[in-house]
Amino acid sequence: MAVKVKVDPIDRDIALALSSSVGPEARSKIIADFAREELAKAQVQNKQALGHETPHTAFVDGQEGAPLDSVKPDGRIVFEFDLVNEIFAWIGEQLVLHSPVLTGRYRGSHKFYADGVEIEPGLNVPDAQEYAFVNIQPYARKIERGFSEQAPDGVFEAVAALANARFGNMARIRFSYRTVAGSTKDPDTRQPAVIITLR
């Protein structure tokens, strides 16, 4: 699961001008060089936003992992960055950092769900329509309403706002309440949640 960033190196007007004045090998080199420059820019942006470079996969004329220099004169280079897992990791870290701590039970009770199915930490995250972080402690609603001196503004709503400000261009991130699998459908049992829907 990755966010696709497509680089169409040369617009059609320039491509037409190049096609008559530059040979096919030179056009391929221009495209590959431009793609390298755009990749470097994207890596700088990712490093500034996340603190490190993110893994990516290159597709050259539809072939995964092909060398950039193998692009056809009228070909296409696409880079896919694995930013989705970065979003999930960041939200999980922020929930732990913003959690009030007495016994540590609340901080250790944040669960991650993909379309309502719990995903264990360290496992691959499947494609889903909706992802959610939910705290399963029965007193999580009280903490969210500010009944903790350590978290007077709650936890989940604050983290959802921070995550949306940081990653809102890649995903819709919002605060809501969700019923945890296995609990009753009573609205009073719904738990605070950070909801993520990929764009």
Residue, then its C-alpha position, 0 to 999 in steps of 0.5 A: m500500500a503506497v501513495k503514488v506520485k507520478v512524474d510526467p517529466i516533459d509536457r507534450d509541447i516540449a516533447l514535440a519540440l524534442s522529438s524533432s531536434v533530439g534523438p531518442e537516446a538523448r530524449s530518454k536521458i533527459i527524461a531520466d535526469f529530470a525524474r532523478e531531480e524530481l525524486a531528490k526533491a520529493q525525498v527532501q520534502n519527505k525528510q523535512a516532514l517525517g524526519h527521514e527518507t521514505p521507501h519508494t519504488a520506481f516504475v519505468d515504463g510500467q516495469e517495477g525496479a527497472p533502471l531510470d535510464s531504461v525509459k523509452p523516449d516517450g516513456r513514463i517514470v512513476f515513483e511510489f512512496d510508502l507514506v501510508n505506514e508513516i501516517f499510521a506509525w506517527i498517529g500511534e506514536q502521538l497517541v502514546l505520547h499524549s496519553p495520561v499515565l497512572t498505571g500505563r493501562y490506558r497508554g497500552s490499550h490503543k488498538f488499530y483497525a482496518d475496516g473493523v478488523e484489529i491489526e496486530p502491531g508489526l503485521n502488514v496493513p491490508d487495503a481498507q476503506e477505513y482505518a481507526f485507532v481506538n482505545i479499548q479501556p472503558y474509561a477512555r470516554k472520560i479521558e477524552r472529555g477532559f477528566s484527566e489532569q494529564a490530558p485536559d483537552g483529551v487525547f484522540e481529538a487532539v491527535a486527530a487534529l495534529a495528524n490532519a494538519r500534518f497528513g491532510n493532503m494524503a488522507r482524511i483524518r478525523f476524530s469520532y467514536r467507534t464501537v469496538a468489535g465484540s462490544t454492544k451496539d449501545p451508543d454509550t459504549r462507543q470509544p474515542a477514535v482517530i479515523i483515517t480514510l486514504r485519498 
